[in-house]
Amino acid sequence: YNCAGATSQSDGSSVFSIFEDFEESVLSGWTLDSGVTVSQVTEGSNKVGRFISNSVSGSGAYKSWTAGSGIIEYSIKPAQTTAYHTVSAFSGHASGLKGAWFFATNQGKFGSMAPSWAYYTSYNANQWYKVRLDLKGNGYYDAYVNGVKVGTDRAYYGTINIDRLGLIGWTTGGQAFYDNIRVRPYVSNEPIIKNLVS
């Protein structure tokens, strides 16, 4: 405390079940579909990941994740308002559409897919947004954008089971920038620390 010269000794990979901040490597241990690129780019003093989709809807970068429930958090900066981009959890390849789908959509709004399309807050190209998905383990999730809950008990599409997590795009050549992708356990009531300052 009160030591300006102290450096962080934290390790995100030891804290979160999935962690990617693009500072060192880029999606180490993830599988990329053919034609999808994810590269490290510098933004100010920060490193972020630039995702470029290919011509196959639902292609992206993904890794195994079978926890069933969890809180997915990430920052996204879409490069346009006319493409679909997301970090989400799903079953099988994303092109099968089975999963918890919450996108920056091609309508310039965040939206979810099941049981029918619902659109929420608008977004601008080249602006960062923080997204959080609370996957409850029962086939439903809550969605937040910049700390505001925009969707409650949204249903997974076509499944209640998930086996992977990924960065997914649905429009040829569409780009999105990502940072601080992390997954932590889901609890219905998160602990709150009060009265730190008297």
Buried (B, 14 or more C-beta within 10 A) or exposed (E): EEEEEEEEEEEBBEEBEBBBBBEEEBBEEBEBBEEBEBEBEEEEEEBBBBBBBBEBBBBBBBBEBEBBBBBBBBBBBBBBBEBBBBBBBBBBBBBEBBBBBBBBBBBBBBBBBBEEEBBBEEBEBEEBBBBBBBBBBEBBBBBBBEEEEBBEEBBBBBBBBBBBBBBBBBBEEBBBBBBBBBBBEBEEEEEEEEEEEE
